[in-house]
Amino acid sequence: MKRRSGRKLAMLVMMTFVLSILAGCGGGGSETQDEQINVGINVELSGGVASYGTNSKDGMMLAIEQINAAGGVLGKQLNPIIKDCKSLPDEAMSVSANLVGEGIVAQLGPLTSGNVQGSTSVMMDNGIPLVAPAATAVNVTVDEKTGDIMDYIFRVCFIDPFQGTLMAEFASTNLEAKNAAIYMDASSDYGKGLAKYFKETFEANGGTIVTEEGFVKGDRDFKATLTKIKGHNPDFIYIPGYYEEAAPLIKQAREMGITAPIGGTDGWDSSDMVAVATAENLNNTYFTNHYSSQDTDPQIVAFVEAYKAKYNGKDPDSFAALGYDAVQLLVQAINDANSTEPEAITAALATIKDFQGITGKMTIDEQHNPVKAGVIIEFKDGGQVMKARIQP
């Protein structure tokens, strides 16, 4: 787990302490506090991954609206306190400190693994649970060097070892790929970790990785590396990374005459993929995801209809569904604990079993990860089609 400097952390802890005192000194506020449950929403509403945070927040707010309309939780209304972490880990840390000062019982978000890790020290030091909707890196909930569990950090998404393995199995079995090129986001643990897990499984299945290349966040010209990859004539190209780079990369690959199937990750699930790469260029591309809005399961159909009704016909992506599930999981923990005390909620989160969410049925394991299925989505003529659902 990446740690922040002691000086910065000490300043944040002091700020949290002062804010807590100020929150408790407001005249006439105790009755309102008793009637509501403050839940922090720390998400990326601006910056590089604003679409993730915005859509997840929308899913959260739909869930909160439905829960409050049905009577709330333990006879109290959920009070969401929404703040923008600007897609920056340091800002996520500062936002968490402010939310703690406002008396939250739990925090939802941020979305990316790096931004969740920015929040982690504040949540751990203050003993307040965090439910991450979409942070898939292994070290979000466990220190990979020591094996220590992050006691107050949970998630509702699958983790990268499963996601990377899922795409490797699909490439080997469904697409019958014998050799593959990897072109990863080398500037993030997310991209590097997924590349590692894909490679391990693909090679275990008898496949060959013909080349491993990398780009960094903010890159927009990929032609030189794509020329190298094209020379290897791979059966499949794996691009673990976020939509910001993946969309222009795929567009350039197709314009250069690369026709091989291309696979990616949940970081591709954004309307910007089609807007930038174009529908035609995205044909014959696939990505791992948490659910499909085209699923005919009655619970998913009801969620999609409610989301579209609230947000002017907008189709809910996986980040919206994961945000919705994060709220519902937290509410189940509060009900199971029969308490709004953070410690009791944390204990209840750690023991949740067979929770039925929009993104699947899940049981929280000993490392605070959900055991759940994943899906493979195909881009087809600008739309998304579910190709497979795979259990862990």
Contacts in CASP RR format, 6 or more apart in sequence:
PFRMAT RR
TARGET T0000
AUTHOR 0000-0000-0000
METHOD contacts of the structure
MODEL  1
MKRRSGRKLAMLVMMTFVLSILAGCGGGGSETQDEQINVGINVELSGGVA
SYGTNSKDGMMLAIEQINAAGGVLGKQLNPIIKDCKSLPDEAMSVSANLV
GEGIVAQLGPLTSGNVQGSTSVMMDNGIPLVAPAATAVNVTVDEKTGDIM
DYIFRVCFIDPFQGTLMAEFASTNLEAKNAAIYMDASSDYGKGLAKYFKE
TFEANGGTIVTEEGFVKGDRDFKATLTKIKGHNPDFIYIPGYYEEAAPLI
KQAREMGITAPIGGTDGWDSSDMVAVATAENLNNTYFTNHYSSQDTDPQI
VAFVEAYKAKYNGKDPDSFAALGYDAVQLLVQAINDANSTEPEAITAALA
TIKDFQGITGKMTIDEQHNPVKAGVIIEFKDGGQVMKARIQP
1 117 0 8 1.000
1 120 0 8 1.000
1 139 0 8 1.000
1 143 0 8 1.000
1 150 0 8 1.000
2 117 0 8 1.000
3 121 0 8 1.000
4 93 0 8 1.000
4 118 0 8 1.000
4 121 0 8 1.000
8 93 0 8 1.000
9 121 0 8 1.000
9 125 0 8 1.000
12 93 0 8 1.000
12 94 0 8 1.000
12 97 0 8 1.000
12 121 0 8 1.000
12 122 0 8 1.000
13 97 0 8 1.000
13 122 0 8 1.000
13 125 0 8 1.000
15 97 0 8 1.000
15 98 0 8 1.000
16 97 0 8 1.000
16 100 0 8 1.000
16 101 0 8 1.000
16 122 0 8 1.000
16 126 0 8 1.000
19 97 0 8 1.000
19 98 0 8 1.000
19 100 0 8 1.000
19 101 0 8 1.000
19 102 0 8 1.000
20 100 0 8 1.000
20 101 0 8 1.000
20 103 0 8 1.000
22 101 0 8 1.000
23 101 0 8 1.000
23 102 0 8 1.000
23 103 0 8 1.000
34 76 0 8 1.000
35 76 0 8 1.000
35 77 0 8 1.000
36 76 0 8 1.000
36 77 0 8 1.000
36 78 0 8 1.000
36 79 0 8 1.000
37 73 0 8 1.000
37 74 0 8 1.000
37 76 0 8 1.000
37 77 0 8 1.000
37 78 0 8 1.000
37 79 0 8 1.000
37 105 0 8 1.000
37 334 0 8 1.000
37 340 0 8 1.000
38 79 0 8 1.000
38 81 0 8 1.000
38 102 0 8 1.000
38 103 0 8 1.000
38 104 0 8 1.000
38 105 0 8 1.000
39 64 0 8 1.000
39 78 0 8 1.000
39 79 0 8 1.000
39 80 0 8 1.000
39 81 0 8 1.000
39 104 0 8 1.000
39 105 0 8 1.000
39 106 0 8 1.000
39 107 0 8 1.000
39 108 0 8 1.000
39 327 0 8 1.000
39 330 0 8 1.000
40 80 0 8 1.000
40 81 0 8 1.000
40 82 0 8 1.000
40 83 0 8 1.000
40 99 0 8 1.000
40 102 0 8 1.000
40 104 0 8 1.000
40 106 0 8 1.000
40 107 0 8 1.000
40 108 0 8 1.000
41 57 0 8 1.000
41 60 0 8 1.000
41 80 0 8 1.000
41 81 0 8 1.000
41 82 0 8 1.000
41 83 0 8 1.000
41 107 0 8 1.000
41 108 0 8 1.000
41 109 0 8 1.000
42 83 0 8 1.000
42 85 0 8 1.000
42 92 0 8 1.000
42 95 0 8 1.000
42 96 0 8 1.000
42 99 0 8 1.000
42 107 0 8 1.000
42 108 0 8 1.000
42 109 0 8 1.000
42 110 0 8 1.000
42 119 0 8 1.000
43 52 0 8 1.000
43 53 0 8 1.000
43 54 0 8 1.000
43 56 0 8 1.000
43 57 0 8 1.000
43 82 0 8 1.000
43 83 0 8 1.000
43 84 0 8 1.000
43 85 0 8 1.000
43 108 0 8 1.000
43 109 0 8 1.000
43 110 0 8 1.000
43 111 0 8 1.000
44 50 0 8 1.000
44 52 0 8 1.000
44 53 0 8 1.000
44 54 0 8 1.000
44 84 0 8 1.000
44 85 0 8 1.000
44 86 0 8 1.000
44 87 0 8 1.000
44 110 0 8 1.000
44 111 0 8 1.000
44 112 0 8 1.000
44 115 0 8 1.000
45 53 0 8 1.000
45 54 0 8 1.000
45 57 0 8 1.000
45 82 0 8 1.000
45 84 0 8 1.000
45 85 0 8 1.000
45 86 0 8 1.000
46 84 0 8 1.000
46 86 0 8 1.000
46 87 0 8 1.000
47 86 0 8 1.000
47 87 0 8 1.000
47 88 0 8 1.000
48 87 0 8 1.000
48 244 0 8 1.000
49 87 0 8 1.000
49 111 0 8 1.000
49 112 0 8 1.000
49 242 0 8 1.000
49 244 0 8 1.000
50 87 0 8 1.000
51 243 0 8 1.000
51 270 0 8 1.000
51 271 0 8 1.000
51 272 0 8 1.000
51 319 0 8 1.000
52 111 0 8 1.000
52 112 0 8 1.000
52 134 0 8 1.000
52 267 0 8 1.000
52 270 0 8 1.000
52 319 0 8 1.000
53 110 0 8 1.000
53 111 0 8 1.000
53 319 0 8 1.000
55 316 0 8 1.000
55 317 0 8 1.000
55 319 0 8 1.000
55 320 0 8 1.000
56 109 0 8 1.000
56 111 0 8 1.000
56 133 0 8 1.000
56 134 0 8 1.000
56 319 0 8 1.000
56 320 0 8 1.000
56 322 0 8 1.000
56 323 0 8 1.000
56 326 0 8 1.000
57 82 0 8 1.000
57 323 0 8 1.000
58 307 0 8 1.000
58 310 0 8 1.000
58 311 0 8 1.000
58 314 0 8 1.000
58 316 0 8 1.000
58 320 0 8 1.000
59 307 0 8 1.000
59 316 0 8 1.000
59 320 0 8 1.000
59 321 0 8 1.000
59 323 0 8 1.000
59 324 0 8 1.000
59 327 0 8 1.000
60 80 0 8 1.000
60 108 0 8 1.000
60 323 0 8 1.000
60 324 0 8 1.000
60 326 0 8 1.000
60 327 0 8 1.000
61 80 0 8 1.000
62 306 0 8 1.000
62 307 0 8 1.000
62 310 0 8 1.000
62 320 0 8 1.000
62 324 0 8 1.000
63 323 0 8 1.000
63 324 0 8 1.000
63 327 0 8 1.000
63 328 0 8 1.000
63 331 0 8 1.000
64 78 0 8 1.000
64 80 0 8 1.000
64 327 0 8 1.000
65 310 0 8 1.000
66 306 0 8 1.000
67 73 0 8 1.000
67 78 0 8 1.000
67 327 0 8 1.000
67 328 0 8 1.000
67 331 0 8 1.000
68 77 0 8 1.000
68 78 0 8 1.000
71 77 0 8 1.000
72 78 0 8 1.000
73 331 0 8 1.000
73 334 0 8 1.000
73 335 0 8 1.000
74 334 0 8 1.000
74 335 0 8 1.000
74 338 0 8 1.000
74 339 0 8 1.000
74 340 0 8 1.000
76 340 0 8 1.000
78 327 0 8 1.000
78 331 0 8 1.000
81 99 0 8 1.000
81 102 0 8 1.000
81 104 0 8 1.000
83 95 0 8 1.000
83 98 0 8 1.000
83 99 0 8 1.000
84 91 0 8 1.000
84 95 0 8 1.000
85 91 0 8 1.000
85 92 0 8 1.000
85 95 0 8 1.000
85 110 0 8 1.000
85 115 0 8 1.000
85 119 0 8 1.000
87 112 0 8 1.000
87 115 0 8 1.000
88 115 0 8 1.000
89 114 0 8 1.000
89 115 0 8 1.000
89 117 0 8 1.000
89 118 0 8 1.000
90 118 0 8 1.000
92 110 0 8 1.000
92 114 0 8 1.000
92 115 0 8 1.000
92 116 0 8 1.000
92 118 0 8 1.000
92 119 0 8 1.000
93 118 0 8 1.000
93 119 0 8 1.000
93 121 0 8 1.000
93 122 0 8 1.000
95 119 0 8 1.000
96 107 0 8 1.000
96 118 0 8 1.000
96 119 0 8 1.000
96 122 0 8 1.000
96 123 0 8 1.000
96 130 0 8 1.000
97 122 0 8 1.000
99 107 0 8 1.000
100 122 0 8 1.000
100 123 0 8 1.000
100 126 0 8 1.000
100 128 0 8 1.000
104 128 0 8 1.000
105 128 0 8 1.000
105 334 0 8 1.000
105 340 0 8 1.000
105 341 0 8 1.000
105 342 0 8 1.000
105 345 0 8 1.000
106 128 0 8 1.000
106 129 0 8 1.000
106 130 0 8 1.000
106 131 0 8 1.000
106 330 0 8 1.000
106 342 0 8 1.000
106 345 0 8 1.000
107 119 0 8 1.000
107 123 0 8 1.000
107 128 0 8 1.000
107 129 0 8 1.000
107 130 0 8 1.000
107 131 0 8 1.000
108 130 0 8 1.000
108 131 0 8 1.000
108 133 0 8 1.000
108 323 0 8 1.000
108 326 0 8 1.000
108 327 0 8 1.000
108 330 0 8 1.000
109 115 0 8 1.000
109 116 0 8 1.000
109 119 0 8 1.000
109 130 0 8 1.000
109 131 0 8 1.000
109 132 0 8 1.000
109 133 0 8 1.000
109 135 0 8 1.000
109 326 0 8 1.000
110 116 0 8 1.000
110 119 0 8 1.000
110 132 0 8 1.000
110 135 0 8 1.000
111 132 0 8 1.000
111 133 0 8 1.000
111 134 0 8 1.000
111 135 0 8 1.000
111 319 0 8 1.000
112 134 0 8 1.000
112 135 0 8 1.000
112 190 0 8 1.000
113 135 0 8 1.000
113 136 0 8 1.000
113 137 0 8 1.000
113 139 0 8 1.000
113 140 0 8 1.000
113 189 0 8 1.000
113 190 0 8 1.000
114 135 0 8 1.000
114 137 0 8 1.000
114 188 0 8 1.000
114 189 0 8 1.000
115 135 0 8 1.000
116 130 0 8 1.000
116 132 0 8 1.000
116 135 0 8 1.000
116 140 0 8 1.000
116 153 0 8 1.000
117 139 0 8 1.000
117 140 0 8 1.000
119 130 0 8 1.000
120 130 0 8 1.000
120 140 0 8 1.000
120 150 0 8 1.000
120 153 0 8 1.000
123 129 0 8 1.000
123 130 0 8 1.000
123 152 0 8 1.000
123 153 0 8 1.000
124 150 0 8 1.000
124 151 0 8 1.000
124 152 0 8 1.000
124 153 0 8 1.000
127 151 0 8 1.000
127 152 0 8 1.000
127 342 0 8 1.000
127 343 0 8 1.000
127 346 0 8 1.000
128 152 0 8 1.000
128 342 0 8 1.000
129 152 0 8 1.000
129 153 0 8 1.000
129 154 0 8 1.000
129 330 0 8 1.000
129 333 0 8 1.000
129 342 0 8 1.000
129 345 0 8 1.000
129 346 0 8 1.000
129 349 0 8 1.000
130 152 0 8 1.000
130 153 0 8 1.000
130 154 0 8 1.000
131 154 0 8 1.000
131 155 0 8 1.000
131 156 0 8 1.000
131 326 0 8 1.000
131 329 0 8 1.000
131 330 0 8 1.000
131 349 0 8 1.000
132 140 0 8 1.000
132 153 0 8 1.000
132 154 0 8 1.000
132 155 0 8 1.000
132 156 0 8 1.000
132 157 0 8 1.000
132 326 0 8 1.000
133 155 0 8 1.000
133 156 0 8 1.000
133 157 0 8 1.000
133 319 0 8 1.000
133 322 0 8 1.000
133 323 0 8 1.000
133 325 0 8 1.000
133 326 0 8 1.000
134 155 0 8 1.000
134 157 0 8 1.000
134 266 0 8 1.000
134 290 0 8 1.000
134 318 0 8 1.000
134 319 0 8 1.000
134 322 0 8 1.000
134 323 0 8 1.000
135 155 0 8 1.000
135 157 0 8 1.000
136 155 0 8 1.000
136 157 0 8 1.000
136 158 0 8 1.000
136 159 0 8 1.000
136 160 0 8 1.000
136 163 0 8 1.000
136 190 0 8 1.000
136 266 0 8 1.000
137 159 0 8 1.000
137 160 0 8 1.000
137 189 0 8 1.000
137 190 0 8 1.000
137 193 0 8 1.000
138 144 0 8 1.000
138 159 0 8 1.000
138 160 0 8 1.000
138 161 0 8 1.000
139 189 0 8 1.000
140 150 0 8 1.000
140 153 0 8 1.000
140 155 0 8 1.000
141 149 0 8 1.000
141 150 0 8 1.000
141 153 0 8 1.000
141 154 0 8 1.000
141 155 0 8 1.000
141 367 0 8 1.000
141 368 0 8 1.000
141 369 0 8 1.000
142 148 0 8 1.000
142 149 0 8 1.000
142 150 0 8 1.000
142 367 0 8 1.000
142 368 0 8 1.000
143 150 0 8 1.000
149 366 0 8 1.000
149 367 0 8 1.000
149 368 0 8 1.000
150 368 0 8 1.000
151 346 0 8 1.000
152 342 0 8 1.000
152 346 0 8 1.000
153 368 0 8 1.000
154 329 0 8 1.000
154 349 0 8 1.000
154 350 0 8 1.000
154 364 0 8 1.000
154 368 0 8 1.000
155 368 0 8 1.000
155 369 0 8 1.000
155 370 0 8 1.000
156 322 0 8 1.000
156 323 0 8 1.000
156 325 0 8 1.000
156 326 0 8 1.000
156 329 0 8 1.000
156 359 0 8 1.000
156 362 0 8 1.000
156 370 0 8 1.000
157 266 0 8 1.000
157 290 0 8 1.000
157 322 0 8 1.000
157 359 0 8 1.000
157 370 0 8 1.000
158 290 0 8 1.000
158 369 0 8 1.000
158 370 0 8 1.000
158 372 0 8 1.000
158 374 0 8 1.000
158 392 0 8 1.000
159 369 0 8 1.000
160 190 0 8 1.000
160 193 0 8 1.000
160 194 0 8 1.000
160 197 0 8 1.000
161 197 0 8 1.000
162 374 0 8 1.000
162 392 0 8 1.000
163 194 0 8 1.000
163 197 0 8 1.000
163 265 0 8 1.000
163 266 0 8 1.000
163 288 0 8 1.000
164 194 0 8 1.000
164 197 0 8 1.000
164 198 0 8 1.000
164 201 0 8 1.000
164 240 0 8 1.000
164 265 0 8 1.000
164 288 0 8 1.000
165 197 0 8 1.000
165 198 0 8 1.000
165 200 0 8 1.000
165 201 0 8 1.000
166 288 0 8 1.000
166 374 0 8 1.000
166 376 0 8 1.000
166 390 0 8 1.000
167 198 0 8 1.000
167 238 0 8 1.000
167 263 0 8 1.000
167 264 0 8 1.000
167 265 0 8 1.000
167 286 0 8 1.000
167 287 0 8 1.000
167 288 0 8 1.000
167 376 0 8 1.000
168 197 0 8 1.000
168 198 0 8 1.000
168 199 0 8 1.000
168 200 0 8 1.000
168 201 0 8 1.000
168 202 0 8 1.000
168 205 0 8 1.000
169 201 0 8 1.000
169 205 0 8 1.000
169 390 0 8 1.000
170 286 0 8 1.000
170 376 0 8 1.000
170 387 0 8 1.000
170 388 0 8 1.000
170 390 0 8 1.000
171 177 0 8 1.000
171 180 0 8 1.000
171 202 0 8 1.000
171 236 0 8 1.000
171 238 0 8 1.000
171 261 0 8 1.000
171 263 0 8 1.000
172 201 0 8 1.000
172 202 0 8 1.000
172 205 0 8 1.000
172 206 0 8 1.000
172 207 0 8 1.000
173 205 0 8 1.000
174 376 0 8 1.000
174 387 0 8 1.000
174 388 0 8 1.000
175 235 0 8 1.000
175 236 0 8 1.000
175 261 0 8 1.000
176 235 0 8 1.000
177 202 0 8 1.000
177 207 0 8 1.000
177 234 0 8 1.000
177 235 0 8 1.000
177 236 0 8 1.000
177 261 0 8 1.000
178 206 0 8 1.000
178 207 0 8 1.000
178 208 0 8 1.000
178 235 0 8 1.000
179 207 0 8 1.000
179 208 0 8 1.000
179 209 0 8 1.000
179 210 0 8 1.000
179 232 0 8 1.000
179 234 0 8 1.000
179 235 0 8 1.000
179 236 0 8 1.000
180 198 0 8 1.000
180 202 0 8 1.000
180 207 0 8 1.000
180 208 0 8 1.000
180 209 0 8 1.000
180 210 0 8 1.000
180 234 0 8 1.000
180 235 0 8 1.000
180 236 0 8 1.000
180 237 0 8 1.000
180 238 0 8 1.000
181 209 0 8 1.000
181 210 0 8 1.000
181 211 0 8 1.000
181 212 0 8 1.000
181 213 0 8 1.000
181 229 0 8 1.000
181 232 0 8 1.000
181 234 0 8 1.000
181 236 0 8 1.000
181 237 0 8 1.000
181 238 0 8 1.000
182 195 0 8 1.000
182 198 0 8 1.000
182 199 0 8 1.000
182 209 0 8 1.000
182 211 0 8 1.000
182 212 0 8 1.000
182 213 0 8 1.000
182 237 0 8 1.000
182 238 0 8 1.000
182 240 0 8 1.000
183 213 0 8 1.000
183 214 0 8 1.000
183 215 0 8 1.000
183 222 0 8 1.000
183 225 0 8 1.000
183 226 0 8 1.000
183 229 0 8 1.000
183 237 0 8 1.000
183 238 0 8 1.000
183 239 0 8 1.000
183 249 0 8 1.000
184 191 0 8 1.000
184 192 0 8 1.000
184 194 0 8 1.000
184 195 0 8 1.000
184 212 0 8 1.000
184 213 0 8 1.000
184 214 0 8 1.000
184 215 0 8 1.000
184 238 0 8 1.000
184 239 0 8 1.000
184 240 0 8 1.000
184 241 0 8 1.000
185 191 0 8 1.000
185 192 0 8 1.000
185 214 0 8 1.000
185 215 0 8 1.000
185 216 0 8 1.000
185 217 0 8 1.000
185 240 0 8 1.000
185 241 0 8 1.000
185 242 0 8 1.000
185 245 0 8 1.000
186 192 0 8 1.000
186 214 0 8 1.000
186 215 0 8 1.000
186 216 0 8 1.000
187 215 0 8 1.000
187 216 0 8 1.000
187 217 0 8 1.000
188 217 0 8 1.000
188 241 0 8 1.000
188 242 0 8 1.000
190 240 0 8 1.000
190 241 0 8 1.000
190 242 0 8 1.000
190 265 0 8 1.000
191 240 0 8 1.000
191 241 0 8 1.000
191 265 0 8 1.000
193 240 0 8 1.000
194 240 0 8 1.000
194 241 0 8 1.000
194 265 0 8 1.000
195 212 0 8 1.000
195 238 0 8 1.000
195 240 0 8 1.000
198 238 0 8 1.000
198 240 0 8 1.000
199 209 0 8 1.000
199 212 0 8 1.000
202 209 0 8 1.000
203 209 0 8 1.000
210 232 0 8 1.000
210 234 0 8 1.000
211 228 0 8 1.000
211 229 0 8 1.000
211 232 0 8 1.000
211 234 0 8 1.000
213 225 0 8 1.000
213 228 0 8 1.000
213 229 0 8 1.000
214 225 0 8 1.000
215 222 0 8 1.000
215 225 0 8 1.000
215 245 0 8 1.000
215 249 0 8 1.000
217 242 0 8 1.000
217 244 0 8 1.000
217 245 0 8 1.000
218 244 0 8 1.000
218 245 0 8 1.000
219 245 0 8 1.000
220 245 0 8 1.000
220 248 0 8 1.000
221 252 0 8 1.000
222 245 0 8 1.000
222 248 0 8 1.000
222 249 0 8 1.000
222 252 0 8 1.000
222 253 0 8 1.000
223 252 0 8 1.000
223 256 0 8 1.000
226 249 0 8 1.000
226 252 0 8 1.000
226 253 0 8 1.000
226 256 0 8 1.000
226 258 0 8 1.000
227 256 0 8 1.000
229 237 0 8 1.000
229 258 0 8 1.000
230 256 0 8 1.000
230 257 0 8 1.000
230 258 0 8 1.000
234 260 0 8 1.000
235 260 0 8 1.000
235 261 0 8 1.000
236 260 0 8 1.000
236 261 0 8 1.000
236 262 0 8 1.000
236 263 0 8 1.000
237 253 0 8 1.000
237 258 0 8 1.000
237 260 0 8 1.000
237 261 0 8 1.000
237 262 0 8 1.000
237 263 0 8 1.000
238 262 0 8 1.000
238 263 0 8 1.000
238 264 0 8 1.000
239 246 0 8 1.000
239 249 0 8 1.000
239 250 0 8 1.000
239 262 0 8 1.000
239 263 0 8 1.000
239 264 0 8 1.000
240 264 0 8 1.000
240 265 0 8 1.000
241 264 0 8 1.000
241 265 0 8 1.000
241 267 0 8 1.000
241 268 0 8 1.000
242 267 0 8 1.000
242 268 0 8 1.000
243 267 0 8 1.000
243 268 0 8 1.000
243 269 0 8 1.000
243 270 0 8 1.000
243 272 0 8 1.000
243 273 0 8 1.000
243 276 0 8 1.000
244 272 0 8 1.000
246 264 0 8 1.000
246 267 0 8 1.000
246 268 0 8 1.000
246 273 0 8 1.000
246 277 0 8 1.000
247 272 0 8 1.000
247 273 0 8 1.000
247 275 0 8 1.000
247 276 0 8 1.000
247 277 0 8 1.000
248 276 0 8 1.000
248 277 0 8 1.000
250 262 0 8 1.000
250 277 0 8 1.000
250 281 0 8 1.000
250 282 0 8 1.000
250 285 0 8 1.000
251 276 0 8 1.000
251 277 0 8 1.000
251 278 0 8 1.000
251 281 0 8 1.000
253 262 0 8 1.000
253 281 0 8 1.000
254 277 0 8 1.000
254 280 0 8 1.000
254 281 0 8 1.000
255 281 0 8 1.000
259 284 0 8 1.000
260 284 0 8 1.000
261 284 0 8 1.000
261 285 0 8 1.000
261 286 0 8 1.000
262 284 0 8 1.000
262 285 0 8 1.000
262 286 0 8 1.000
263 285 0 8 1.000
263 286 0 8 1.000
263 287 0 8 1.000
264 285 0 8 1.000
264 286 0 8 1.000
264 287 0 8 1.000
264 288 0 8 1.000
265 287 0 8 1.000
265 288 0 8 1.000
266 287 0 8 1.000
266 288 0 8 1.000
266 289 0 8 1.000
266 290 0 8 1.000
266 318 0 8 1.000
267 287 0 8 1.000
268 287 0 8 1.000
269 287 0 8 1.000
269 289 0 8 1.000
269 317 0 8 1.000
269 318 0 8 1.000
269 319 0 8 1.000
269 377 0 8 1.000
270 317 0 8 1.000
271 317 0 8 1.000
273 282 0 8 1.000
273 379 0 8 1.000
274 282 0 8 1.000
274 379 0 8 1.000
274 382 0 8 1.000
274 383 0 8 1.000
279 379 0 8 1.000
279 381 0 8 1.000
279 382 0 8 1.000
279 383 0 8 1.000
280 381 0 8 1.000
282 379 0 8 1.000
282 382 0 8 1.000
283 379 0 8 1.000
283 380 0 8 1.000
283 381 0 8 1.000
285 378 0 8 1.000
285 379 0 8 1.000
286 376 0 8 1.000
286 377 0 8 1.000
286 378 0 8 1.000
286 379 0 8 1.000
286 387 0 8 1.000
287 376 0 8 1.000
287 377 0 8 1.000
287 379 0 8 1.000
288 374 0 8 1.000
288 375 0 8 1.000
288 376 0 8 1.000
288 377 0 8 1.000
289 318 0 8 1.000
289 374 0 8 1.000
289 375 0 8 1.000
289 376 0 8 1.000
289 377 0 8 1.000
290 318 0 8 1.000
290 321 0 8 1.000
290 322 0 8 1.000
290 359 0 8 1.000
290 374 0 8 1.000
290 375 0 8 1.000
291 300 0 8 1.000
291 318 0 8 1.000
291 321 0 8 1.000
291 358 0 8 1.000
291 359 0 8 1.000
291 360 0 8 1.000
291 374 0 8 1.000
291 375 0 8 1.000
292 300 0 8 1.000
292 375 0 8 1.000
292 377 0 8 1.000
292 384 0 8 1.000
292 386 0 8 1.000
293 300 0 8 1.000
293 304 0 8 1.000
293 315 0 8 1.000
293 316 0 8 1.000
293 317 0 8 1.000
293 321 0 8 1.000
293 384 0 8 1.000
294 384 0 8 1.000
294 385 0 8 1.000
294 386 0 8 1.000
295 301 0 8 1.000
295 386 0 8 1.000
299 356 0 8 1.000
299 357 0 8 1.000
299 358 0 8 1.000
300 358 0 8 1.000
303 316 0 8 1.000
303 321 0 8 1.000
303 324 0 8 1.000
303 358 0 8 1.000
304 315 0 8 1.000
304 316 0 8 1.000
307 314 0 8 1.000
307 315 0 8 1.000
307 316 0 8 1.000
307 320 0 8 1.000
307 324 0 8 1.000
308 314 0 8 1.000
308 315 0 8 1.000
308 316 0 8 1.000
316 324 0 8 1.000
318 359 0 8 1.000
321 358 0 8 1.000
321 359 0 8 1.000
322 359 0 8 1.000
324 358 0 8 1.000
325 357 0 8 1.000
325 358 0 8 1.000
325 359 0 8 1.000
328 355 0 8 1.000
328 357 0 8 1.000
329 349 0 8 1.000
329 352 0 8 1.000
329 355 0 8 1.000
329 357 0 8 1.000
329 362 0 8 1.000
330 345 0 8 1.000
330 349 0 8 1.000
332 348 0 8 1.000
332 352 0 8 1.000
332 355 0 8 1.000
333 345 0 8 1.000
333 348 0 8 1.000
333 349 0 8 1.000
333 352 0 8 1.000
334 340 0 8 1.000
334 345 0 8 1.000
334 348 0 8 1.000
336 348 0 8 1.000
336 351 0 8 1.000
336 352 0 8 1.000
337 344 0 8 1.000
337 345 0 8 1.000
337 347 0 8 1.000
337 348 0 8 1.000
338 344 0 8 1.000
339 345 0 8 1.000
349 364 0 8 1.000
349 368 0 8 1.000
350 364 0 8 1.000
350 368 0 8 1.000
351 364 0 8 1.000
352 362 0 8 1.000
352 363 0 8 1.000
352 364 0 8 1.000
353 363 0 8 1.000
353 364 0 8 1.000
354 361 0 8 1.000
354 362 0 8 1.000
354 363 0 8 1.000
355 361 0 8 1.000
355 362 0 8 1.000
355 363 0 8 1.000
355 364 0 8 1.000
355 370 0 8 1.000
359 372 0 8 1.000
360 372 0 8 1.000
360 373 0 8 1.000
361 372 0 8 1.000
361 373 0 8 1.000
362 370 0 8 1.000
362 371 0 8 1.000
362 372 0 8 1.000
363 370 0 8 1.000
363 371 0 8 1.000
364 370 0 8 1.000
364 371 0 8 1.000
365 371 0 8 1.000
371 392 0 8 1.000
372 392 0 8 1.000
373 389 0 8 1.000
373 390 0 8 1.000
373 391 0 8 1.000
373 392 0 8 1.000
374 389 0 8 1.000
374 390 0 8 1.000
374 391 0 8 1.000
375 386 0 8 1.000
375 387 0 8 1.000
375 388 0 8 1.000
375 389 0 8 1.000
375 390 0 8 1.000
376 386 0 8 1.000
376 387 0 8 1.000
376 388 0 8 1.000
376 390 0 8 1.000
377 384 0 8 1.000
377 385 0 8 1.000
377 386 0 8 1.000
377 387 0 8 1.000
378 384 0 8 1.000
378 385 0 8 1.000
378 386 0 8 1.000
378 387 0 8 1.000
END
